[in-house]
């Protein structure tokens, strides 16, 4: 017989940004607990609202299945003496299991015959196990900091007020977090602020909805908000911009969502839209509205947690709240425009970048020397690169960025534009931070790309240079993200630059005395960045050995490395790849054992066997074919062409003795193998694709 199980923990309002995570973790914990207890069940569904976490389990077995438990004792040989009398070991084993030696059985094992005791273990009733399963699931929730309340000893992310646990239609007898389980929940804090008696798990969702005014299903509530907000925007001939993270957060803030549209004065549209959006989104959790061209409209959509009889009053209250914030943004913008970014540079001398590396002003001075050099490499305007580098951090000391931290860079763009700076210089103010995260867009302008590279290179070299690389999860200067940014900029912007040369250039902008690791910092940083490169490929599903095959060439041009990795990955998918990789590994092992230099020239007159003559001809033909292909870095095409040598290579190893006693013949064959290996080594060390034995 199976029953449905329902558990709901009622709390003070839970952290909105964590609610979805807590909901899923609670469900996972219940599932793991049921599986560990070997309790069979059907479906499991998680619920969450601002004041509750709940899990419903259908078809949960009423008890564990009975099972036989076998315990092994001493070996039969040690359990009896020569007269067949039981030893102390046999007697002790029997006694520990509450039986006589005669009641023990015997079992054949891989270590010989042993005494055994088999007992029937009755399955425990599910009711008795559920409180422990729930308690453990709650204890394992990802809560960084738990709290106590009142005189209670229990700890949770928020104070807990009620516990509902039903198995079938009966209350589970148990206690969790100091609460005795019952069959009541509570409705909406305003619309239905009273206890509601739940009779079964199947009634839970509907009873909370009516009369409770609570939509318990997070996904359903989220979809309701999405539909309502979209409809509200259409009512004002606009389109709501719905950010997934904000949608999740708003879903976690309301139990009964009602979307309402408010309006703000059009004069605020003269302020950078990003500042208005930041104020509406971050502080008030509003969705903003744009027209068909993506331009901000003077409307916002708020999601209320009540169904008001006079929604106009709710809208008016929200408009009254947002007006001072938008007024602040407008004031900061107008005030900031009175001082140029150039004039603000002096204030950067008071902002520390890193104690040992000086101020942000010092950083911009280094960038102003580094950026033109990078600009020259890619054919960008050197003077604009220098100008953008000098100004790129000036908006950090504006009122706008002080109030709205996410306006960093964006504010710089508007102020540079206001100052009359060239468009590319202005664009570089916000493009310097691209990409901000995995999958983020890259700078579109050359100057923005230059500053984005220079900024990251300077930070990496500086922090590594003072001996403070990331350790474990600690990465205060976001060097992992900076490394991935550099890789993406060089590869995806098709910039054929040498990373080692760039790092040396960045290092040379620092005084020698500033970097304790001056002589080794380039190697350390290069290794670190390339390691992030490897991880990036693994995330894309490229096997580690593919990258390692390319890394064996000790290259430092990310674009070239990427071309080779893509080529080796494509090669590894070919039917001939494993055989040729194994052959390369065999060649590598043979050549590695030589004490002297590897012979390089093949004497055609010394070729005796048909198989070695065929391999020589194949190597010569391949070299002529792939040389121009490799010169153009068409590595995929080159390796695909070499795949056709598989049968010739296999035949050579099947019919030719390489390490013959004849020294001249041996050296000639070794030279032939070295030339074969060199064809592949032009791209990567293919031998590393062969599985380890």
C-alpha positions as CSV (number, residue, x, y, z in Angstrom):
1,X,0.0,0.0,0.0
2,X,1.3,3.5,-0.9
3,X,0.3,6.9,0.3
4,X,1.0,10.5,-0.7
5,X,3.4,12.5,1.6
6,X,3.4,16.2,2.1
7,X,5.8,18.4,4.1
8,X,5.6,22.2,4.4
9,X,7.9,24.4,6.5
10,X,6.4,27.8,7.3
11,X,8.8,30.6,7.9
12,X,9.3,34.4,7.9
13,X,9.9,35.7,4.4
14,X,12.8,33.8,2.9
15,X,15.7,35.4,1.0
16,X,14.2,36.1,-2.5
17,X,17.4,35.6,-4.5
18,X,17.9,32.2,-2.8
19,X,14.3,30.8,-2.8
20,X,14.5,28.8,-6.0
21,X,17.8,27.3,-4.9
22,X,16.5,26.4,-1.5
23,X,13.3,24.9,-3.0
24,X,15.3,22.6,-5.3
25,X,17.8,21.7,-2.6
26,X,15.0,20.7,-0.2
27,X,13.4,18.5,-2.9
28,X,16.8,16.9,-3.6
29,X,17.4,16.3,0.1
30,X,14.0,14.6,0.5
31,X,14.6,12.4,-2.6
32,X,18.1,11.4,-1.3
33,X,16.7,10.6,2.1
34,X,13.9,8.4,0.7
35,X,16.4,6.6,-1.6
36,X,18.9,6.1,1.3
37,X,16.0,4.6,3.4
38,X,15.1,2.4,0.4
39,X,11.6,3.7,0.3
40,X,9.9,3.4,-3.0
41,X,7.9,6.3,-4.4
42,X,6.4,7.7,-7.6
43,X,6.7,11.4,-8.3
44,X,8.2,14.2,-6.3
45,X,7.2,17.9,-6.6
46,X,8.8,20.9,-5.0
47,X,6.9,24.1,-4.0
48,X,8.1,27.4,-2.7
49,X,6.6,30.8,-1.9
50,X,8.0,33.7,0.3
51,X,6.9,32.1,3.5
52,X,7.1,28.4,2.8
53,X,9.1,25.5,1.4
54,X,7.2,22.3,0.6
55,X,7.7,18.9,-1.1
56,X,4.9,16.5,-2.1
57,X,5.7,12.9,-2.8
58,X,3.2,10.6,-4.5
59,X,2.9,6.8,-4.1
60,X,5.3,6.6,-1.1
61,X,5.5,3.0,0.3
62,X,4.1,2.6,3.8
63,X,7.1,0.7,5.0
64,X,10.5,-0.5,4.0
65,X,10.7,-3.9,2.4
66,X,11.8,-6.7,4.7
67,X,15.2,-8.0,3.8
68,X,17.7,-10.6,4.8
69,X,20.9,-9.4,6.5
70,X,23.9,-11.7,6.3
71,X,26.9,-11.4,8.6
72,X,30.1,-13.3,8.0
73,X,32.1,-14.8,10.9
74,X,35.5,-16.6,11.2
75,X,36.8,-19.0,8.7
76,X,35.4,-22.6,9.3
77,X,39.0,-23.8,9.6
78,X,39.5,-21.4,12.6
79,X,36.0,-22.0,14.0
80,X,36.5,-25.6,15.1
81,X,39.4,-27.6,16.6
82,X,40.5,-31.0,15.2
83,X,37.8,-32.7,17.2
84,X,35.1,-30.5,15.8
85,X,34.6,-28.5,18.9
86,X,33.7,-24.8,18.4
87,X,36.6,-22.3,19.1
88,X,36.2,-19.2,21.1
89,X,36.0,-17.2,17.8
90,X,33.0,-19.3,16.7
91,X,31.3,-19.0,20.1
92,X,31.9,-15.3,20.3
93,X,30.4,-14.8,16.8
94,X,27.3,-16.9,17.7
95,X,26.9,-15.0,21.0
96,X,27.1,-11.6,19.3
97,X,24.2,-12.6,17.1
98,X,22.1,-14.2,19.9
99,X,22.2,-17.7,18.6
100,X,24.2,-20.9,19.2
101,X,27.0,-22.2,17.0
102,X,24.7,-24.9,15.7
103,X,22.3,-22.3,14.4
104,X,25.0,-20.7,12.2
105,X,25.3,-21.5,8.6
106,X,28.3,-21.7,6.3
107,X,29.1,-19.7,3.2
108,X,31.8,-20.2,0.5
109,X,33.7,-17.0,-0.2
110,X,36.8,-16.0,-2.2
111,X,38.7,-16.4,1.0
112,X,37.4,-19.9,1.8
113,X,34.5,-21.2,3.7
114,X,33.3,-19.0,6.6
115,X,30.6,-19.2,9.3
116,X,27.6,-16.9,8.6
117,X,24.5,-15.7,10.3
118,X,21.4,-14.8,8.2
119,X,18.6,-12.8,9.9
120,X,15.3,-11.3,8.7
121,X,15.2,-7.6,9.1
122,X,11.8,-6.2,9.2
123,X,11.3,-2.9,7.3
124,X,10.6,0.2,9.4
125,X,7.3,2.0,9.0
126,X,7.7,5.1,6.7
127,X,6.0,7.3,9.4
128,X,8.9,6.7,11.8
129,X,11.5,7.6,9.2
130,X,10.0,10.8,7.7
131,X,10.9,13.2,10.5
132,X,14.6,12.3,10.3
133,X,14.6,12.5,6.5
134,X,13.0,16.0,6.6
135,X,15.3,17.2,9.3
136,X,18.4,16.0,7.4
137,X,17.2,17.6,4.2
138,X,16.7,20.9,6.0
139,X,20.1,20.7,7.7
140,X,21.8,20.2,4.3
141,X,20.3,23.2,2.6
142,X,22.9,25.6,1.1
143,X,22.5,28.3,3.7
144,X,25.7,30.4,4.2
145,X,24.6,31.8,7.6
146,X,21.9,30.4,9.8
147,X,20.1,32.4,12.5
148,X,18.5,31.8,15.9
149,X,15.5,33.7,17.1
150,X,14.0,34.3,20.6
151,X,15.2,31.8,23.1
152,X,15.2,29.0,20.6
153,X,18.3,26.8,20.0
154,X,17.3,25.7,16.6
155,X,18.9,27.5,13.6
156,X,17.5,28.2,10.1
157,X,17.8,30.9,7.4
158,X,14.7,32.5,8.8
159,X,12.5,32.0,11.9
160,X,10.2,29.0,11.5
161,X,6.5,29.1,12.5
162,X,4.7,26.0,11.5
163,X,5.4,22.4,10.2
164,X,2.9,20.4,8.2
165,X,3.6,16.8,7.6
166,X,0.9,14.5,6.2
167,X,1.3,10.8,5.2
168,X,-1.9,9.9,3.5
169,X,-4.6,11.7,5.5
170,X,-2.8,11.3,8.9
171,X,-0.4,13.6,10.6
172,X,3.2,12.3,10.9
173,X,4.1,12.1,14.5
174,X,7.4,13.9,14.7
175,X,9.3,17.1,15.4
176,X,11.6,19.2,13.2
177,X,13.4,22.4,14.1
178,X,11.6,22.4,17.4
179,X,8.1,22.3,15.7
180,X,5.6,19.6,16.3
181,X,4.1,18.4,13.0
182,X,0.5,19.2,12.3
183,X,-2.0,19.4,9.4
184,X,-2.3,23.2,9.1
185,X,-0.8,25.8,6.9
186,X,-1.4,29.5,6.7
187,X,-2.8,31.6,3.9
188,X,-1.7,34.9,2.4
189,X,-0.5,37.4,5.0
190,X,-3.2,39.9,4.1
191,X,-5.9,38.2,2.1
192,X,-6.2,35.1,4.3
193,X,-4.2,35.5,7.5
194,X,-5.4,32.4,9.2
195,X,-4.7,28.7,9.6
196,X,-6.0,26.4,6.9
197,X,-6.5,22.7,7.6
198,X,-5.0,20.4,4.8
199,X,-6.6,17.0,4.6
200,X,-4.2,15.4,2.1
201,X,-1.3,16.2,-0.2
202,X,-3.7,16.3,-3.2
203,X,-5.6,19.1,-1.6
204,X,-2.6,21.3,-0.8
205,X,-2.2,23.4,-3.9
206,X,-5.9,24.0,-4.4
207,X,-6.6,24.9,-0.7
208,X,-3.7,27.3,-0.6
209,X,-5.0,29.0,-3.8
210,X,-8.6,29.1,-2.6
211,X,-9.3,30.3,0.0
212,X,-5.6,30.9,0.9
213,X,-4.7,33.4,-1.9
214,X,-1.3,31.6,-2.3
215,X,0.1,30.2,-5.6
216,X,2.4,27.6,-4.1
217,X,4.0,26.4,-7.4
218,X,7.0,28.6,-8.1
219,X,7.0,27.8,-11.8
220,X,3.3,28.5,-12.1
221,X,3.7,31.8,-10.2
222,X,6.6,32.8,-12.5
223,X,4.6,32.1,-15.6
224,X,1.7,34.1,-14.2
225,X,4.0,37.1,-13.7
226,X,5.5,36.7,-17.1
227,X,2.1,36.8,-18.8
228,X,0.8,39.6,-16.7
229,X,3.8,41.8,-17.1
230,X,3.8,41.2,-20.9
231,X,0.1,42.1,-21.1
232,X,0.6,45.3,-19.0
233,X,3.4,46.5,-21.4
234,X,1.2,45.8,-24.4
235,X,-1.5,48.0,-22.9
236,X,0.8,51.0,-23.1
237,X,2.0,50.0,-26.6
238,X,5.4,48.9,-25.3
239,X,7.3,45.7,-24.6
240,X,8.5,44.7,-21.2
241,X,12.2,43.8,-20.8
242,X,12.1,40.8,-18.6
243,X,15.4,39.7,-17.1
244,X,15.3,36.1,-15.9
245,X,17.1,36.8,-12.6
246,X,14.7,39.7,-11.8
247,X,11.7,37.5,-12.8
248,X,12.9,34.8,-10.4
249,X,13.4,37.3,-7.6
250,X,10.0,38.9,-8.1
251,X,8.5,35.4,-8.1
252,X,10.1,34.8,-4.8
253,X,8.7,38.0,-3.3
254,X,5.0,37.5,-3.9
255,X,2.4,34.8,-3.1
256,X,-0.4,36.3,-5.1
257,X,1.0,38.2,-8.1
258,X,-0.8,41.2,-9.6
259,X,1.1,43.2,-12.2
260,X,0.4,47.0,-12.3
261,X,1.7,49.7,-14.6
262,X,3.0,53.0,-13.3
263,X,4.4,56.1,-15.1
264,X,7.2,58.5,-14.5
265,X,7.8,62.0,-15.9
266,X,9.2,62.1,-19.4
267,X,11.9,64.6,-18.4
268,X,13.7,61.8,-16.8
269,X,14.3,60.2,-20.2
270,X,17.1,62.7,-20.7
271,X,19.1,60.8,-18.1
272,X,21.0,57.7,-19.4
273,X,18.5,54.9,-19.7
274,X,20.8,52.5,-18.0
275,X,20.7,54.6,-14.8
276,X,16.9,54.8,-14.8
277,X,16.7,51.0,-15.4
278,X,19.2,50.3,-12.7
279,X,17.2,52.4,-10.2
280,X,13.9,50.7,-11.2
281,X,15.3,47.2,-11.3
282,X,17.8,47.0,-8.5
283,X,16.0,49.1,-5.9
284,X,12.4,48.7,-6.7
285,X,12.3,45.4,-8.6
286,X,10.3,47.0,-11.4
287,X,10.3,45.8,-15.1
288,X,11.0,48.6,-17.5
289,X,9.2,49.1,-20.8
290,X,10.7,49.9,-24.3
291,X,9.2,50.8,-27.7
292,X,9.7,48.9,-30.9
293,X,13.2,50.5,-31.4
294,X,14.3,49.4,-27.9
295,X,14.1,53.0,-26.5
296,X,13.0,53.4,-22.9
297,X,9.4,54.5,-22.4
298,X,8.2,56.4,-19.3
299,X,6.5,53.4,-17.8
300,X,7.4,50.7,-15.2
301,X,5.6,47.5,-14.2
302,X,5.5,46.5,-10.6
303,X,4.2,43.2,-9.3
304,X,2.1,43.6,-6.2
305,X,1.5,40.9,-3.6
306,X,-2.1,42.0,-3.0
307,X,-5.2,42.2,-5.1
308,X,-6.2,45.7,-4.2
309,X,-9.8,47.0,-4.5
310,X,-8.2,50.3,-5.5
311,X,-5.2,49.5,-7.7
312,X,-4.8,53.2,-8.6
313,X,-3.7,53.8,-5.0
314,X,-1.0,51.1,-5.2
315,X,0.2,52.5,-8.5
316,X,0.3,56.0,-7.1
317,X,2.3,54.8,-4.1
318,X,4.9,53.2,-6.4
319,X,5.2,56.3,-8.5
320,X,5.7,58.3,-5.4
321,X,8.5,56.0,-4.3
322,X,10.4,55.9,-7.6
323,X,10.3,59.7,-8.3
324,X,13.0,60.6,-5.7
325,X,15.3,57.9,-7.0
326,X,15.0,59.1,-10.6
327,X,15.4,62.7,-9.5
328,X,18.7,61.6,-7.8
329,X,19.8,60.0,-11.0
330,X,19.0,63.1,-13.0
331,X,20.8,65.3,-10.4
332,X,23.9,63.2,-10.4
333,X,24.0,63.1,-14.2
334,X,23.7,66.9,-14.5
335,X,26.2,67.5,-11.8
336,X,28.8,65.1,-13.2
337,X,28.6,66.6,-16.7
338,X,30.0,69.9,-15.3
339,X,33.4,68.2,-14.7
340,X,35.3,66.5,-17.6
341,X,36.7,63.0,-17.3
342,X,40.1,64.5,-17.9
343,X,39.7,66.8,-14.9
344,X,38.6,63.8,-12.7
345,X,41.8,61.9,-13.3
346,X,43.4,63.8,-10.4
347,X,40.9,62.2,-8.0
348,X,42.1,58.7,-9.1
349,X,45.3,59.4,-7.2
350,X,43.2,58.9,-4.0
351,X,41.8,55.5,-5.1
352,X,44.0,52.5,-4.3
353,X,44.2,49.8,-7.0
354,X,46.3,47.5,-4.9
355,X,48.5,48.5,-2.0
356,X,51.7,47.3,-3.6
357,X,50.8,48.4,-7.1
358,X,49.7,51.9,-6.4
359,X,46.6,53.8,-7.3
360,X,44.0,53.6,-10.1
361,X,45.7,56.7,-11.5
362,X,49.0,54.8,-11.7
363,X,47.1,52.0,-13.5
364,X,45.7,54.4,-16.1
365,X,49.3,55.8,-16.6
366,X,50.5,52.2,-17.4
367,X,47.5,51.6,-19.6
368,X,48.2,54.8,-21.5
369,X,51.6,53.4,-22.4
370,X,50.5,49.8,-23.0
371,X,47.3,50.5,-25.1
372,X,49.0,52.4,-28.0
373,X,51.5,49.5,-28.4
374,X,48.7,47.0,-28.7
375,X,46.8,49.3,-31.0
376,X,49.8,49.4,-33.3
377,X,49.8,45.6,-33.4
378,X,46.2,45.4,-34.7
379,X,46.2,48.5,-36.8
380,X,44.1,50.6,-34.5
381,X,44.5,54.4,-33.9
382,X,47.3,54.7,-31.4
383,X,46.5,58.2,-30.2
384,X,42.8,57.3,-29.5
385,X,44.0,54.2,-27.7
386,X,46.2,56.3,-25.5
387,X,43.4,58.8,-24.8
388,X,40.9,56.1,-24.0
389,X,43.3,54.4,-21.6
390,X,44.0,57.6,-19.7
391,X,40.3,58.3,-19.2
392,X,39.0,54.8,-18.8
393,X,38.7,54.8,-15.0
394,X,37.7,58.4,-14.5
395,X,34.0,57.6,-14.1
396,X,34.8,55.7,-10.9
397,X,34.9,59.0,-9.1
398,X,31.6,60.3,-10.4
399,X,28.4,60.7,-8.3
400,X,26.6,58.5,-10.7
401,X,28.8,55.5,-10.3
402,X,29.1,56.1,-6.6
403,X,25.3,55.8,-6.4
404,X,24.8,53.2,-9.1
405,X,27.8,50.8,-9.2
406,X,26.6,49.0,-12.3
407,X,26.9,52.3,-14.2
408,X,30.7,51.9,-14.2
409,X,31.8,52.2,-17.8
410,X,28.4,53.2,-19.0
411,X,28.5,56.5,-17.2
412,X,32.0,57.0,-18.7
413,X,30.6,56.6,-22.2
414,X,28.0,59.3,-21.7
415,X,30.5,61.7,-20.0
416,X,33.1,61.2,-22.7
417,X,30.4,61.9,-25.3
418,X,29.5,65.0,-23.3
419,X,33.1,66.1,-23.2
420,X,33.4,65.9,-27.0
421,X,35.8,62.9,-27.0
422,X,36.0,60.9,-30.3
423,X,33.2,58.3,-30.6
424,X,35.6,55.3,-30.4
425,X,37.1,56.8,-27.2
426,X,33.7,57.1,-25.7
427,X,32.7,53.6,-26.7
428,X,35.9,52.2,-25.1
429,X,34.7,53.5,-21.7
430,X,32.1,50.8,-21.4
431,X,33.6,48.2,-23.9
432,X,36.7,47.9,-21.7
433,X,34.7,45.6,-19.3
434,X,33.5,43.3,-22.0
435,X,33.1,40.4,-21.7
436,X,31.8,40.6,-18.2
437,X,30.8,37.0,-17.9
438,X,30.8,33.7,-19.9
439,X,28.8,34.2,-23.0
440,X,28.8,38.0,-22.8
441,X,29.3,40.0,-25.9
442,X,32.7,41.3,-26.9
443,X,33.7,44.9,-27.7
444,X,32.7,46.0,-31.2
445,X,35.3,48.8,-31.6
446,X,39.0,48.3,-32.1
447,X,39.8,50.8,-29.3
448,X,37.4,49.1,-26.9
449,X,39.1,45.8,-27.7
450,X,42.5,47.3,-27.1
451,X,41.5,48.8,-23.7
452,X,39.8,45.5,-22.7
453,X,43.0,43.6,-23.4
454,X,45.3,46.2,-21.8
455,X,43.3,46.4,-18.6
456,X,43.2,42.6,-18.1
457,X,46.9,42.2,-19.0
458,X,48.0,44.9,-16.5
459,X,45.9,43.4,-13.7
460,X,47.2,39.8,-14.3
461,X,50.8,40.8,-14.5
462,X,50.6,43.1,-11.5
463,X,48.9,40.6,-9.2
464,X,51.1,37.7,-10.2
465,X,54.1,39.9,-10.1
466,X,53.5,40.6,-6.3
467,X,53.0,36.9,-5.7
468,X,49.3,36.8,-5.1
469,X,47.8,34.4,-7.6
470,X,44.3,33.0,-7.0
471,X,44.2,30.1,-4.6
472,X,41.3,27.7,-4.2
473,X,38.0,29.7,-4.5
474,X,39.8,32.9,-3.5
475,X,40.2,35.2,-6.5
476,X,39.6,38.8,-5.3
477,X,40.9,40.4,-8.5
478,X,38.8,38.0,-10.7
479,X,41.9,36.8,-12.5
480,X,40.1,33.7,-13.8
481,X,37.5,35.8,-15.5
482,X,40.3,38.2,-16.8
483,X,42.1,35.2,-18.3
484,X,39.1,33.9,-20.1
485,X,38.3,37.4,-21.3
486,X,41.8,37.7,-22.9
487,X,41.4,34.3,-24.6
488,X,38.0,35.2,-26.0
489,X,39.2,38.6,-27.2
490,X,42.2,37.2,-29.0
491,X,40.4,34.1,-30.4
492,X,36.9,35.4,-31.2
493,X,38.2,38.8,-32.5
494,X,40.6,36.9,-34.7
495,X,43.7,38.7,-33.3
496,X,46.9,36.9,-34.2
497,X,48.9,38.2,-31.3
498,X,51.5,36.5,-29.1
499,X,50.3,36.3,-25.5
500,X,53.9,36.0,-24.2
501,X,54.8,39.3,-26.0
502,X,51.7,41.0,-24.7
503,X,52.5,39.9,-21.1
504,X,56.1,41.1,-21.4
505,X,54.8,44.4,-22.7
506,X,52.5,44.7,-19.7
507,X,55.2,43.8,-17.3
508,X,57.6,46.4,-18.7
509,X,55.1,49.2,-17.8
510,X,55.8,48.5,-14.1
511,X,58.9,49.7,-12.3
512,X,61.2,46.7,-11.7
513,X,61.0,47.3,-8.0
514,X,57.2,47.0,-7.9
515,X,57.2,43.4,-9.0
516,X,58.9,40.9,-6.7
517,X,58.4,38.2,-9.4
518,X,59.6,40.4,-12.2
519,X,61.8,37.8,-13.9
520,X,59.3,34.9,-13.6
521,X,55.9,36.7,-13.8
522,X,55.5,36.3,-17.6
523,X,56.0,32.5,-17.5
524,X,53.7,32.2,-14.4
525,X,51.0,34.3,-15.9
526,X,51.2,32.6,-19.4
527,X,50.9,29.2,-17.8
528,X,47.9,30.3,-15.8
529,X,46.1,31.8,-18.7
530,X,46.7,28.7,-20.9
531,X,45.4,26.5,-18.1
532,X,42.2,28.5,-18.3
533,X,42.2,27.8,-22.1
534,X,42.3,24.1,-21.4
535,X,39.4,24.3,-19.0
536,X,37.4,26.3,-21.6
537,X,37.8,23.5,-24.1
538,X,36.7,20.9,-21.6
539,X,33.6,22.9,-21.0
540,X,33.0,22.7,-24.7
541,X,33.3,18.9,-24.6
542,X,36.8,18.8,-26.2
543,X,38.9,16.0,-24.5
544,X,41.8,17.1,-22.4
545,X,44.3,15.1,-24.4
546,X,43.4,17.1,-27.6
547,X,44.5,20.3,-25.9
548,X,47.5,18.6,-24.3
549,X,48.6,17.5,-27.8
550,X,48.7,21.1,-28.9
551,X,50.1,22.4,-25.6
552,X,53.1,20.1,-26.2
553,X,54.2,22.5,-28.9
554,X,54.7,25.2,-26.2
555,X,52.9,27.8,-28.2
556,X,51.7,31.2,-27.0
557,X,49.4,32.6,-29.7
558,X,45.9,31.8,-28.6
559,X,44.4,32.2,-32.1
560,X,46.9,29.7,-33.5
561,X,46.4,27.4,-30.5
562,X,42.6,27.4,-31.1
563,X,43.1,26.6,-34.8
564,X,45.3,23.7,-33.9
565,X,42.9,22.4,-31.2
566,X,40.0,22.5,-33.6
567,X,42.1,20.6,-36.2
568,X,43.3,18.0,-33.7
569,X,39.8,17.5,-32.4
570,X,38.4,17.0,-35.9
571,X,41.3,14.6,-36.6
572,X,40.6,12.6,-33.4
573,X,37.1,11.9,-34.8
574,X,38.5,10.1,-37.9
575,X,38.6,6.3,-38.1
576,X,42.4,6.4,-38.7
577,X,43.1,8.6,-35.7
578,X,43.8,6.0,-33.0
579,X,46.0,3.9,-35.2
580,X,48.1,6.9,-36.3
581,X,48.2,8.2,-32.7
582,X,49.5,4.8,-31.5
583,X,52.1,4.8,-34.3
584,X,53.2,8.3,-33.3
585,X,53.5,7.2,-29.7
586,X,55.6,4.2,-30.8
587,X,57.9,6.4,-32.8
588,X,58.1,8.8,-29.9
589,X,59.1,6.1,-27.5
590,X,61.8,4.7,-29.9
591,X,63.3,8.1,-30.5
592,X,63.2,9.0,-26.8
593,X,65.5,6.0,-26.0
594,X,68.3,7.2,-28.3
595,X,71.3,8.4,-26.4
596,X,72.7,10.6,-29.2
597,X,71.0,13.0,-31.6
598,X,68.1,11.7,-33.8
599,X,69.3,11.0,-37.4
600,X,67.6,13.5,-39.7
601,X,68.6,12.6,-43.3
602,X,67.2,9.5,-45.1
603,X,69.6,7.8,-47.6
604,X,67.2,6.5,-50.3
605,X,69.9,3.9,-51.4
606,X,69.7,2.2,-48.0
607,X,65.9,1.5,-48.2
608,X,65.6,-2.2,-48.6
609,X,62.1,-3.4,-47.6
610,X,59.1,-2.6,-49.8
611,X,57.2,-1.3,-46.7
612,X,60.0,1.2,-45.9
613,X,60.2,2.4,-49.5
614,X,56.5,2.9,-49.5
615,X,56.6,4.9,-46.3
616,X,59.5,7.0,-47.6
617,X,57.4,7.8,-50.7
618,X,54.4,8.6,-48.7
619,X,56.3,10.9,-46.4
620,X,57.8,12.8,-49.3
621,X,54.4,13.1,-51.0
622,X,52.7,14.3,-47.8
623,X,55.4,16.8,-47.0
624,X,55.0,18.4,-50.4
625,X,51.2,18.4,-50.0
626,X,50.9,19.8,-46.5
627,X,53.7,22.3,-46.5
628,X,51.7,25.0,-48.2
629,X,48.6,24.0,-46.3
630,X,50.4,24.4,-42.9
631,X,51.9,27.7,-44.1
632,X,48.3,29.0,-44.4
633,X,47.4,27.4,-41.0
634,X,44.8,25.2,-42.6
635,X,45.6,22.6,-40.0
636,X,42.3,20.6,-40.2
637,X,42.9,20.0,-43.9
638,X,46.5,19.1,-43.4
639,X,45.8,16.5,-40.7
640,X,42.9,15.0,-42.7
641,X,45.4,14.6,-45.6
642,X,47.8,12.7,-43.3
643,X,45.1,10.3,-42.2
644,X,45.5,8.5,-45.6
645,X,49.0,7.3,-44.5
646,X,47.5,4.9,-41.9
647,X,47.9,1.7,-44.0
648,X,51.4,2.6,-45.1
649,X,52.5,3.3,-41.5
650,X,50.9,0.0,-40.2
651,X,52.6,-1.9,-43.0
652,X,56.0,-0.4,-42.1
653,X,55.8,-1.5,-38.4
654,X,54.5,-5.0,-39.5
655,X,57.3,-5.7,-41.9
656,X,60.3,-3.6,-41.0
657,X,62.8,-4.1,-38.1
658,X,63.8,-0.6,-37.0
659,X,66.4,-1.4,-34.4
660,X,68.4,-3.7,-36.6
661,X,72.1,-4.5,-35.8
662,X,73.2,-2.8,-39.0
663,X,73.9,0.8,-37.7
664,X,73.6,2.5,-41.0
665,X,70.4,0.8,-41.8
666,X,69.1,1.5,-38.3
667,X,69.9,5.2,-38.4
668,X,68.3,5.5,-41.8
669,X,65.1,4.0,-40.6
670,X,65.2,6.2,-37.5
671,X,65.6,9.2,-39.7
672,X,62.5,8.1,-41.7
673,X,60.5,7.7,-38.6
674,X,61.6,11.2,-37.3
675,X,60.4,12.7,-40.6
676,X,57.1,10.9,-40.3
677,X,56.7,12.2,-36.8
678,X,57.7,15.8,-37.8
679,X,54.8,15.8,-40.3
680,X,52.3,15.6,-37.4
681,X,54.4,17.6,-35.0
682,X,54.0,20.6,-37.3
683,X,50.5,20.8,-35.8
684,X,50.6,18.9,-32.5
685,X,52.0,15.9,-30.7
686,X,49.4,13.4,-32.0
687,X,51.0,10.6,-29.8
688,X,49.2,12.1,-26.8
689,X,45.9,11.1,-28.3
690,X,46.8,7.4,-27.9
691,X,45.3,5.8,-24.7
692,X,47.7,5.2,-21.9
693,X,48.5,1.5,-21.3
